[in-house]
Amino acid sequence: MRDIVLLIGGGGREHAIARSLADSEVDLYACAGNRNPGIAALATDFVTLDTSDTDAVVAYAEEIEATIAVVGPEGPLAEGIVDELEAAGVYAFGPREADARIETDKAFQRRFMAEHDIPGCPDFETFDDSEAACEYIDEYDGDLAIKPAGLTGGKGVKVIGDQVTAEEGKDYIRESDYDRIVLEERLVGEEFTVQAFVANGSVRTAPAVQDHKRAYEGDEGPNTGGMGSYSAPGVALPFMREGDYDRAVEIVEATVEALDDYKGILYGQFMLTADGPKVVEFNARFGDPEAMNTLPVLETDFLDVLTAARNGDSLPELTFDERATVCKYAVPEGYPTDPEAGARVKLDEESVARATRATENSSGEQPRESAGDALLYYASVDERDDGIYTTTSRSFAVVGRADSIAHAETIAEDALTVAGEDGLHIRHDIGTEELVQRRIDHMTELRDE
């Protein structure tokens, strides 16, 4: 009997999940608040609904007789969608509401780490009084990260000494309507992510990925949901030393053990400091864009992971294609502060494939089968009768896969050239040799000091 899988969510992350299941023996259905044309092309059916409306999602799952549900975004997790699906007899690959607090409540996250002696936790304090938080900033010897305790779509954190001054940070706290604030020591180093597939006591980790939150090249501008990311052949990144990846994995494993019955994806965002990896945050789902680095090189059938989790078995050992990936997002002009919607997207699967072939043949040699390719992932777009248009959120991403980061970057960049830049903004420096070398030099300098 074929499994019927319901995919919840309609972004680039969910398009990557859908593609990872496309060649499996499965009937794929999807629901999201926006109609993602890439997912719709792969799914048997796609309905538009509010994924935070748990009743509507459960009703659709029951209608299609889903045997497995995969939850992409954090919003439905915060609303307890996994608990509701389980109550309806549908296995959901994702954490229950109580476990999802590891992402949805940053105050809980830090207290949980401290109470269970999980390594990598920075010094922190939590506040439900804005003036008390401001007094702590005045008294603290050093810079602090200001974090709203709840979900902010990756855009709520302000770092004193980097993004804001202490006075600007206090103004931010006073002017915001956040109920609780976490203040923690500013971590200096290079960020990276390790995503783990978790169920039934099994923890299977993926290669490290580095995301780029800042909107503009050179790591300038406001934070975004993520402008792009890259991974290297193997599990570590070029700026990491032997043992750094393993220590991050140990932190993820300790967290899963403390959570006791966690299932789904646990995403560890780390800062590699001079003293080793420290935890920036945990997320309770795949990252976006990091899913678009991890899933395209996952050689193990993702459906095998889901069915093992559902059946109570140990998860299969994961194998990954040892190629680098570079993901670059195209976003509307003005994103994230004043985005302008309505630009037509001039890119599709075939044009991406043509760009890849042109890149591979540019030397005049026949392309090697494993040399490289590019993949297109739609995110938030408006599909009309006459084409696809941008909304006010991230529009689409292109991922280059190749034997080196530099080669993958070239492939991604050539594919984006086909799209042009009318009405779009792209961080072209992601994955370039210059930017990667800056990361290496930065960590060398920190560790030598």
ROLO-657489 format. One record per atom (N, C-alpha, C): residue in one letter; x, y, z. Coordinates in steps of 0.1 Angstrom, whole numbers, plus 2048, in hexadecimal, padded with zeros to 3 digits. Example, Ala and Ser with C-alpha at 12.3 -4.5 7.8 and 13.67 -1.06 7.14 Angstrom:
A8847C784EA87B7D384EA8847DF84ES8807EA847S8897F5847S88180084F
This chain:
M8087F4800M800800800M80980D800R8068167F7R80E8227F6R80A82B801D814832807D81183C811D80B84880BI80284F812I7FD85C80EI803866817V80C86F812V81387881AV80D886818L80A88D823L80589B822L8118A4826L8148AD81DL81E8B7820L8188C4824I81B8C982FI8158D5834I81F8E1833G81C8EB82BG8248F6828G8278F881AG82A905816G82B908808G837910804G84291080CG84E918809G858910801G864916800G87090F7F9G874902801R87390380ER8768F7816R86D8EC813E8608EF812E8568E480FE8578DF800H85B8E87F7H85E8E37E9H8698D97E9A8748DC7F2A87F8D27F3A87A8C57F8I8718C5802I86C8B9808I8648B27FDA85B8B97F6A8538B37ECA85C8AC7E1R8668B37DDR86F8AD7D3R8768A07D8S87A8A07E5S8818957EBS8788897EBL86A88B7EBL86187F7EBL85C87C7DDA85F8847D3A8598837C6A85B8767BFD86786F7C1D86A8637BBD8678577C3S8618597CFS85E84E7D8S8508487D5E84E83C7DAE8418357D8E83783B7E2V8328477DFV82984E7E8V81F8577E0D8148597E6D80A8637E0D80C8707E9L81087B7E3L8138877EAL8088917E8Y8038967F3Y7F98A17F4Y8008AD7FCA7FA8B97F9A8008C4800A7F58CF803C7F88D680EC7EF8E1811C7F88ED817A7F48F9813A7FC905818A7F3911816G7F891C81CG7F192981AG7F392F80DN7FE92B806N8019307F9N8029247EFR7FE9257E3R80091A7D9R80E91B7D3N8169117D7N8239107D2N8239087C5P82690E7B9P8259077ACP82E8FB7ABG83A8FB7B2G8438F07B2G83D8E47B9I8378E77C5I8318DC7CDI8258D67C5A81D8E07C0A8118DC7B9A8148D27ADA81F8D57A7A8228CC79BA8268BE79FL82B8BC7ACL82F8AF7B1L8248A87B8A81A8AF7BDA8108A97C6A8038A47BET7FD89A7C4T7F08967BET7E68A07C0D7E68A87CBD7DC8B27CDD7E38BD7D7F7DF8C97D5F7E58D47DDF7D98DD7E0V7D68DF7EDV7CC8E87F2V7D18F47F9T7CB8FF7F7T7CF90B7FET7C790D80BL7CE90E816L7C7910823L7D191582DD7CC91A838D7D4920843D7DA91484AT7E7912849T7ED906850T7EE90785FS7EB913864S7EA915873S7DC911878D7D390F86FD7C590B872D7C68FC873T7C88F787FT7CA8E8881T7BE8E087DD7B28E587FD7A58DE87BD7A58DC86CA7A98E7864A7A98E6856A7B38DC851V7BF8DC857V7C98D3852V7C58C4855V7C08C2861V7BC8B4865V7B18B085CA7A78B8859A79C8B4850A7A18B0843Y7AB8B783DY7B18B4830Y7B88A7831A7C08A583CA7C789883EA7BE88C83EE7B288E845E7A9883846E7A2881838E7A088C831E79988B824E7A288281AI7AF88481AI7B787D811I7BC870817E7B886D824E7BD86182BE7CC86082CA7D286B830A7E086C831A7E686283BT7F185B838T7F7852841T803858848I809863842I81486A848I812879845A81588284EA81589084BA82389584FV82889E846V8358A5848V8328B484AV8378B9856V8348C7859V8408CF855G83F8D984CG84A8E1848G84D8ED851P8448F7852P846903859P844902868E84990C86FE84790C87EE83A910883G83291887BG82591D880G81C912884P81990887BP8108FD87FP8158F588BL8228F488CL8288ED898L8248F48A4A8259018A4A8229098B0A8139088B4E80B9058AAE7FD9048ACE7F98F68B0G8028ED8B1G7FF8DF8B5G7FA8D68AAI7FE8D989EI7F88D1893I7FC8C2894V8088BF899V80C8B189BV8038AA8A4D8008B08B0D7F78AA8BAD7E98A78B4E7E48B18ACE7D78AF8A6E7D78A489CL7E18A4893L7E1899889L7E288B890E7EA88A89AE7EC87D8A1E7DE8798A8A7D78838ADA7CA8808B3A7C087B8A8A7C387F89CA7BA87A891A7BF86E88AG7CA868890G7D085C88BG7D985D87FV7DF86987DV7E886B872V7F686D878Y800865874Y80D867879Y813874873A81987C87BA81F889877A82D88987AF83688B870F84488D872F84789B876G84789D883G84A8AB888G8478AA897P84C8B389FP84B8B38ADP83D8B78B2R8398B18BDR82C8B68C3R82E8C48C9E8238CA8CCE8248D88D0E82D8DB8DCA82D8D18E6A8368D38F1A8458D38EDD8488CA8E4D8568C98E0D85A8D48D6A8508D98CEA8538E48C5A8578F08CCR8548F18DAR8598FD8E1R8688FF8E1I86F8F58DDI87E8F78DCI8819018D1E8779048C8E87890F8BFE86F91A8C2T8639178C5T8589218C6T85992A8D3D8619268DCD86392E8E9D87192E8ECK8789398E9K88793A8EBK88A93B8FAA882940902A884940910A884931916F87A92A911F87A91B915F886914910Q88A917903Q8969118FDQ8A2913906R8A591F90AR8B1921912R8B091B920R8A491C926R8A3916933R8A4907932F89F901928F8A08F2925F8AE8EE924M8B68F691CM8C48F291BM8CC8F3928A8C98FE92FA8D08FF93CA8CC8F4946E8BF8F1947E8BA8E7951E8C08D994EH8C28D6941H8C78C993DH8D68C993AD8DD8D493ED8EB8D493CD8F08D192EI8E88D6924I8EB8D4916I8F78DE912P9028D990DP90D8E190AP90A8EB8FFG9128F68FFG9109008F4G90690B8F7C90190C903C8F7916907C8FE92390BP8FB92E905P90193B909P8FB940916D90294991DD8FC950928D8EF957924F8E495792CF8D895D928F8D0961934E8C696A932E8BB96D93BE8AF970934T8A396D93AT89696F933T88F97A93BF887982934F87F98D93AF87198E934D86899193DD85A994938D8579A393CD8619AA940D8609B9943D86B9C093AS8669C9931S8709D0928S87A9D892FE8769DF93AE87F9E8941E88A9DF948A8869D494EA8909CB954A89A9C694AA8959C393EA89E9BF933A8A89CA92FC8A39D792FC8AC9E292BC8B69E4936E8B29E3943E8BC9E494EE8C79DA94DY8C39CE949Y8CD9C3947Y8D79C693DI8D29CC932I8DB9D1927I8E59DB92DD8E19E4935D8E99EF93BD8F49E8944E8F09DE94BE8F99D8955E9029CD94FY8FF9C8943Y9069BC93EY9149C1939D91E9BA93CD92C9BD937D92E9B592AG92A9BC91FG92C9B6912G9209B8909D9209B28FDD9159B38F4D90B9A88F6L8FE9AB8F2L8F49A18F4L8EC99F8E7A8E69938E5A8DC9918DBA8CE9928E1I8C599A8DBI8B899C8DFI8AF9938D7K8A798A8DEK89F9808D7K8919808DDP8879848D5P8799818D9P8779728DBA87096E8E6A86F9608EAA8679588DFG85D95F8D8G8559578CFG85A9578C1L8529538B7L8569528A9L85695F8A3T86096289BT86196F894T86596D885G865961880G86895E872G87796186FG880960879G88E962877G892971876K88997A87AK88C988878K88B990884G88998A890G88799289CG8939948A5V89E98D8A2V8AA98E8AAV8B299B8A7K8B79A28B1K8BF9AE8AFK8CC9AB8B8V8D89AD8B2V8E49AB8B9V8EB9B88BCI8ED9BB8C8I8F49C78CDI9039C58C9G9099D08C3G9179CF8BFG9189CA8B1D90D9C68AAD90D9C289DD9039C9895Q8F69C7898Q8EB9CD891Q8E69DA897V8E79DB8A4V8E29E78ACV8EC9EB8B7T8EB9F78BBT8F29FB8C7T8E99F78D4A8EF9F98DFA8E89F58ECA8DB9FE8EDE8DCA0B8EAE8D1A148EBE8C6A108E1E8CAA0C8D4E8C1A088CAE8BA9FB8CEG8C29F28D5G8BC9E58DAG8B29E88E4K8B49F18EDK8AA9F48F8K89E9FA8F1D89FA038E8D894A098E1D88C9FE8DAY8939F48D4Y88C9E98CDY8839E18D7I8899DF8E3I8819D78EDI8759DF8F2R8779EC8F4R86C9F58F9R8619F68EFE8659F78E2E85B9FA8D8E8549ED8D3S8599E28D6S8539D58D1S8489D18DAD8409C88D5D8349C38DCD8379B48E1Y8439B08E2Y8479A38E6Y8449A18F5D83E9968F9D83B994907D84799090FR850988909R85C984910R868986907I87498990DI88098B906I88B98390CV89397D904V89F976908V8AB97E905L8B498190FL8C098890CL8CC97E90FE8D497C905E8DF973907E8EC978901E8F7973906E904977902E9069778F3R90B9818EDR90E9818DFR9199778DBL91596E8D2L91F9648CEL9269698C1V9339688C1V93B96D8B5V9429618AFG9409608A2G94695589AG93F95388DE93D947888E93794487CE92B93B87FE91F93E879E91393687CE91392A872F90E91F877F90B91386EF8FF90C874T8F990386CT8EE8FB86FT8F08ED86EV8EC8E5877V8EB8D6876V8DD8D2878Q8D78CB86EQ8C98C786EQ8C98B8871A8C18B387AA8C08A587EA8B28A087BF8B2893876F8A588C874F8A4883881V899885888V89787F895V88A877896A88B86B89CA87F86389FA8838578A6N87B8528B0N87D8458B7N88B8448BDG89184F8C2G89E84F8C8G8A98508BES8A684F8B1S8B18518A7S8B38608A4V8C08638A2V8C487189EV8CD86F892R8C9874886R8D187387AR8D4881875T8E0885875T8E4893871T8E8894863A8E68A085EA8E98A4850A8F68AD850P8FC8AF844P9088B7844P9048C5848A90F8CC84DA90D8DA852A90A8E3846V9028EE849V8FF8F883FV901906845Q90590F83DQ90591D842Q8FB92683BD8F292B843D8E893483ED8ED94383EH8E694B836H8EA95A836H8DD962838K8DC967844K8D096E849K8CF97C843R8DB983842R8DB99183FR8D6993830A8CF99E82EA8C99A0821A8D29A4816Y8DD9AA819Y8E69AF80FY8F49A980FE8FB9AA804E9089A4802E9119AA80DG91B9A2810G9259A681BG91F9A5828D91499D82AD90D99C837D9089A983DE9039B1834E8FE9BE838E8EE9BE838G8E89C883EG8DA9C983EG8D29C2848P8C59C2848P8BD9BC852P8BC9AD851N8B89A685BN8B799785BN8AB994852T8AB98884CT8A1983844T89D975848G89496E841G892960843G89D95783EG8A795D837G8B2956831G8B3959822M8BF95E81EM8C1962810M8C8957808G8CC94D80FG8D3942808G8DC93B812S8E393080DS8EB927815S8F391E80DY8FD918813Y90690F80CY90A904815S90E8F880FS9148ED816S91F8E880DA9288E1814A9348DC80DA9348CD80BP93C8C8802P93D8B9802P9418B480FG93B8A9814G93D8A4822G9348AB82CV9378AA839V92E8AF843V9328BC848A93E8C1847A9438CD84DA9448D8843L9458E5848L9478F083FL9558F5840P95A8FC836P968900834P96E907841F96690F848F96C916853F96C90E860M967901860M9668F986BM9738F086CR9778ED879R9838E487BR97E8D687FE9878CD87FE9838BF883E97D8BF891G9728B9892G96B8B889FG9608C28A1D9608CD899D9558D789BD9478D1898Y9468CA88DY93A8C4889Y9358BA893D93F8B2897D93B8A78A1D9368AD8AER93C8B88B3R9378BE8BFR9298C48BDA9268CA8B2A9198CE8AFA90F8C38AFV9128B88A9V90A8AC8A9V9078A78B7E9128A78C0E9108A38CEE9068AC8D5I9068B98D2I8FC8C28D8I8EE8BE8D4V8EC8BC8C7V8DF8B88C1V8DB8AB8C8E8E38A18C9E8E08948CFE8DC8968DEA8E389E8E5A8E08A18F3A8D28A78F5T8CF8B08EBT8C28B78ECT8B78AD8E9V8B98A48DFV8AE89A8DCV8AC8918E8E8B788D8EEE8B68848FAE8AE88B905A8B1898907A8AA89F912A89B8A190EL8988A3901L88A8A48FDL8828978FFD88988C8FFD88487F902D87C8788F6D87287E8F1D8698788E7D8688818DAY8728888D7Y8728918CBY8718898BEK86A88F8B5K86A8898A7K86889489DG86E892891G86E89C887G87C8A1884I87D8AD880I88A8B387EI88E8BC889L89A8BB88EL8A08C4898L8AB8CB891Y8AA8D8891Y8B48E1889Y8BC8E9894G8C98E6894G8D18ED89DG8D98F8896Q8D690589AQ8DD910895Q8E991389FF8F591289AF9019148A2F90992089EM9109258A8M91B92F8A5M9289288A9L93092789FL93E9218A1L94692D8A7T94992C8B4T9519368BAT95F9318BCA96893A8C2A9759358C5A97692A8CED96B9288D6D96A91D8E0D9629118DBG95E9118CEG9579068C9G94890A8C6P9409018C2P9329048BFP9299088CBK9229138CAK9189178D3K90A9188CCV9009168D4V8F29158CEV8EC9238CCV8E99278C0V8E29338BDV8D39318C0E8CE9268BAE8C09228BDE8BE9148B7F8B290E8BBF8AD9028B5F8A19058AEN89F8FE8A3N8928FF89CN88C8F189BA87F8F089AA8788E389BA8748DE88DR87B8E2883R8788DE875R8848E186CF8838DD85FF88E8E0856F88F8EF855G89B8F4852G89E902850G89A905841D89791283FD894917832D89D923831P8A992282AP8AB91981EP8B390C821E8B790982DE8C08FD82FE8BA8F082AA8AD8EF82AA8A78E2824A8AB8E0815M8AD8EB80EM8B08EB800M8BF8E87FEN8C78E8808N8D58E2808N8D58D480BT8CD8D0815T8CE8C281BT8C78B8813L8BA8BB80FL8B28B1808L8B78AD7FAP8BC8B77F3P8C18B37E5P8CD8AA7E5V8D48A97F0V8E08A07F1V8DD8937FAL8D18927FFL8CD886806L8CA87B7FDE8D38707FEE8D18657F5E8C885A7FBT8C685A808T8BD85180FT8AE85680BD8A684D808D898850805D891857811F88D863810F88786A81BF87A86381FL87385C816L86785481AL86B849824D877843822D87C83982BD87D83E839V88284B83AV883851847V87685384DL86C858845L85F85A84BL85884D84FT859843847T85283684AT858830857A866830858A86C82B864A868833870A86784086FA86284887AA85484487ER84B842874R83D83F877R83C83187DN844828878N84381A87DN84A81788AG850821890G85781F89DG86581989BD86B81988FD87881388DD88381D88ES88F818890S89B82188FS89B827881L89F834880L8A083A873L8AC83486BP8AB83385EP8B682E856P8C2837857E8CE831857E8DA83A856E8D9842849L8DC84F849L8DB85783EL8E8858836T8E6858829T8F285A820T8EF867818F8FA86E816F8F987B80EF90387B803D8FE8807F7D9078837ECD91288D7F0E91E88A7EFE9298937F4E92C89E7E9R9218A57E6R9238B17DER91F8BE7E6A9258C97E2A9228D57E8A9148DB7E2T90E8E37EAT9028EA7E5T9038F97E8V8FD9017DFV8FC90F7E2V8EE9137DEC8E79197E8C8D991D7E6C8D992D7E7K8D29337DDK8D19417DDK8C29447DAY8BD94D7E3Y8AF9517E2Y8AD95E7DAA8A395E7D2A89F96A7CBA8939707D3V89397C7D7V8899827DFV88498F7D9P8789947DCP8749A07D6P87C9AC7DAE87D9B67D1E8859C27D5E87F9C87E2G8889CD7EAG8839D37F7G8829C9802Y8839BC800Y8829B280AY88D9B4814P88C9B3821P87F9AF828P8779BB82ET87D9C782CT8769D2833T86B9D882BD86C9D981ED8629E0816D8619D9808P85D9CC808P85D9C47FCP8539C87F2E8579C87E5E84E9CC7DAE84A9BF7D2A83D9BC7D3A8389B07CCA8349B37BEG8329A87B6G82D9AA7A8G8369A879DA8439A57A0A84D9A2795A84B99478FR84B993782R84998677CR85697D77EV854971782V85F968783V863961776K86F964771K87395F764K87C953765L87794976CL87F93D76EL876931770D87A92676AD87391976BD87D90E76BE87890276DE8818F676EE8898F5761E8838F7756E88B8F4749E8968FF747S89390B74BS89D916749S8A9914753V8A690E75FV8B090B768V8B9900762A8B28F675DA8BA8EB757A8C38EF74BR8BD8F8743R8C58FD738R8D190573DA8D090D747A8DB91574DA8E590B752T8E1900759T8EB8F675ET8F38F0752R8EC8EC748R8F38E673CR8FD8F0736A8F98FC735A902906730A90E908738T90C908745T91890974ET9218FD74DE91C8F174CE9248E574CE92B8E473EN9268EA734N92C8E9727N9358F5723S9368FE72CS93D90B729S94C908726S9528FD72CS9608FA729S9628F371CG9578F0715G9588E8708G9598D970AE95A8D5717E95A8C771AE94C8C171CQ94B8B471AQ93E8AE71EQ93C8AE72DP9308B2732P92E8B2740P92E8A4746R9358A3752R934897759R926895760E922889761E915886766E91388C774S91D88C77CS91C89178AS92289F78BA9258A5780A92C8B2781A9248BD788G9178BE785G90F8C878DG9028CA786D8F98D078ED8EC8D3789D8E68DE792A8DA8E378DA8D38EE795A8C58EA797L8BF8ED7A2L8B28EA7A5L8AA8F77A9L89E8F87A4L8959047A7L88B9007B2Y88A9097BCY8809077C7Y8789147C8Y86B9127C6Y86291D7C8Y85F91F7D7A85D92C7DBA85992F7E9A84C9367E9S84C9437EBS83F94A7EBS83E9527DEV83594C7D6V8339537C9V8249537C6D82095B7BDD81195D7B9D8109577ABE80A94B7A9E80894579CE7FB94A796R7FD95178AR7F1957783R7F0950776D7E695376ED7E394D761D7EF950758D7F595C759D7FF960750D80E95E755G80F957760G81C955765G81D955775I82995577AI82C955788I83296278CY82D968797Y83197579CY8369757AAT83E97F7AET84397F7BCT8389847C5T8399807D2T8319867DDT83A98E7E5T8379917F1T8409997FAT84A990802S849983800S85397A807S85D9757FDR86696D802R8709677F9R86A95F7EES86F9617E2S86895C7D6S86C94E7D2F87894C7CFF87D93F7CBF88C93E7CDA8919317CDA89F92F7CFA8A49267C5V8B19287C2V8B891F7B9V8C49187C0V8C590B7BFV8D09047C6V8D98FE7BBG8E69017BDG8F08FA7B4G8F68EF7BCR8F78E37B5R8FE8D77BBR90A8D47B3A9168D27B9A9228D07B1A92D8CA7BBD9388C77B5D9438C17BDD94A8CB7C6S9488D77C5S94E8E17CES9448ED7D0I9468F47DBI93E9007DDI93F90A7D2A94B90C7CDA94D9167C3A9459127B6H9469057B3H93F9017A6H9309027A8A92B8FE7B4A91C8FE7B7A91890D7B6E9209167BBE91C9247BBE91B9297ADT9249257A4T924929796T91792478FI913918792I90791278CI8FB91A791A8FA91C79EA8EE9247A3A8EE93279DE8F993879CE8F9946797E8F5946788D8FA93D780D8F693C772D8E793A770A8E1931779A8D392F778A8CB93C77CL8D0943786L8C994F789L8CA95A77FT8D595A777T8D696376CT8CB962762V8C5956760V8BA954757V8AE95C75CA8AC95D76AA8A1964770A8A297376EG8AE97876DG8B098776DG8AD98C77BE8AE99977CE8AC99F78AE8A19AA78AD8999AA780D88E9B4780D8849B178BG8839BA795G87B9B87A0G8809AF7ABL88C9AA7A9L8919A07B2L89E9A57B9H8A199F7C5H8AE9A17CBH8B49947CFI8C19927CCI8C89867CFI8D59897D5R8D99817DFR8E79837E5R8F097A7DDH8F79817D4H9009797CBH90D9747D1D9109797DDD91D9757E3D91C9687EBI9109627EDI90F9567F4I91694B7EDG91F9447F4G9269387EEG93293C7E5T9359497E4T94094D7DCT94D94A7E3E9589477DCE9659447E2E9699507ECE96695C7E8E96A9677F0E9639677FEL9569657FEL94F96580AL952959813V95494D80DV958941814V96594381BQ96F949813Q97C94C819Q97B955824R97295F824R97196882FR96C96183CR96495783AR95F94F845R96B94784BI973942843I97F93A847I98994384FD98B94F849D99595984FD98F95E85DH98296085DH97C96486AH97E95A875M97C94D872M97D94387DM98C941880T995942876T9A3941879T9A894C883E9A3958880E9A7964888E9A1962896L99495E898L98F95C8A5L9969528ADR9999478A7R99F93C8AER9AE93F8B1D9B59468A9D9C394A8ACD9C39538B7E9B995C8B9E9B99658C4E9B695E8D1
